[in-house]
Amino acid sequence: MTSPPRRVLAAILVALALVAGLAACSDGRPDFCDEFAKVADLKALRAALDGSDLPRARREASALEELASSAPDDIRADLEELADAVSDIVTLVSDDRGTATTTTAPASTAPTTIAPPETTTTVAPAELERRREELNARLADLSQQSATVGAWASRTCGLELA
């Protein structure tokens, strides 16, 4: 069964699929098209998350945010929202993996808290759930924004959607 953060991430990646499966830009197009094609495929982000390489996932999310901040005015706001959502998902997955868990010791009925490694930050399960719900609520908007960015990429860069 897929965990809630993975379901949210999967939904975000599906929303970004319109932009994620783009072919490379050809000559004579805005420079942004070349950079967009390199970062927007999200293959490195997916690989990082699948391999539980959260530092790499954060770097990939940051690269998408950086690209969004340099996007043409026509799509900047939409691409920034998509990039922010990806970053929020990576943060949520990171926080979820760093949260302390409660288990029952075999010889006792008293719950025992297993502390996360010192380098992680513990986030309360209720806070994680609130953030999951908030991200889920954004998905419908992200689909529209992804479609807007995808249409712009097709029209301006001649990028083919997968």
N, C-alpha and C positions, 0 to 999 in steps of 0.2 A: 504494500500500500504506500502511496506517495505521501510524504509528510506535508503539512500545510504550507511551510515556506517553499517547498519544491513545487507544489501546485500553483502557488502564486507566481513563482518564477516561470513555470511552464506557460502560464497564461500570458505573462508579459512577453515572453519570447515568441509566443504565437502572435501576439499583437504586433510585435516588431518583425514578424516574418515577411511582411510586405516589403520591408526595407532590408531584411537580413539576407535574402537570396539574390542580391543584385549582381549583375555581370559588371566587369570592369568598364570604366569610362574610356572613350576613345579620344584621340587628339582633337583639338579645337573646342573643347568644352571648358567650363570654368575649372580652375584648379581644385576647388572644393569637391568636385565630382570624384577626382582621383582619391583624395583623402577619405571621402565618404565611403567609397567602395571598399577601401582597406579596413576601416573600423566597423562599419555597419553590419558586416556579415555575422558578427558575434560568435564565430567559431571558437576563438580563443577563450571567450568568456564561458561558453558552454563546456569546453574541455576542462577549464579550471574548476568549475562547479562540479562537474562529473567526477573529477579526480580529487575533490575536496581540497583544492589548492586555493584557499581563501585569499591569501596575499596577492596571488596572480589575478584572481577574480576582481579584487578591489582595483588593481592597476588597470585592468580592461574596462571596468566601469568608469574610472577616471578618464581614460582615453576617450570614451564616448562622450563624457561631459565636456571635455576640452574641445572636441570636435563640434559639439552642439553650440558652444559659446562663440565659435567662429563661423557658424552657419549663416547663409544669406538671410536677410530680414524676412523673406517670404516664409521660411520654415523654422527660423530660430526658436521661437517660443514653443512650437510643437516638438521639435527635436530636443529642446532642453527638458520638457516634461517627460519625454520618453527616457532620456538619459538619467534624469532624477529618479524615475521609477526603478530603473535597472540598479542604480546605486542603492536605493532603499531596499531592494530585494537582497542584494549582496550583504548589506548591513544586517538585515533581518536574519538571513541564513547564518551569518557569522555569530550574531548574538544568540540565536537558537542553539547553535552547537556549543556555545560557551556557558549555557545556563546549567546551574546545579540541578541534579536530579535527586529524587527521593526514592529509595528502595527499602524493602523490608529484609533485614538480616535473617538468614535461615534459622538461627537458634533463638530468635527473639521476634516479638510482634511489634516492637518499637521501630518506627521509621528511622533510617540512617541517611544523612545527607552526604552525598559524595561531592566534594568540592571540585570545581573545575581547576585546570592548571592556573598557576599564578598569573600568566600573561593574558588571560581572558577576563572579560567583564561579565559579571552575572547580571542578567536582566530577569525581572520577575515574570513568571509564566503569564500572569494576567496582562502585563505590558506587552509581551510578545503577541498574545492573542488580539489585543486592541490594535496593534500595528498591522497584523495580518488582515484583520477586518477592514482597516482603513485602505490598505493596498488593494484588496479585492474590490472595494467600492470604486476605485479609480480605473478599473479595467475597461469599462465601457468607454470612458473618455479616451483612454489610450488607444483603443481600436480606431477611433475617428482620427486621432492625431497621427497614428501610423499610416492610415490611408491618405491623409493630407500630404505627409512627407513622401510617401511612395509615389503619389501622383506628380508631385513636384520633381522628384528624381527622374521619373520617366519622361516628363515633358522637357526638363531643363538639361538633364545629363544623358538622356537616351538610355537609361538603365532599364534592363528587362527584369521584371519581377519573376521570382521563382514560382 
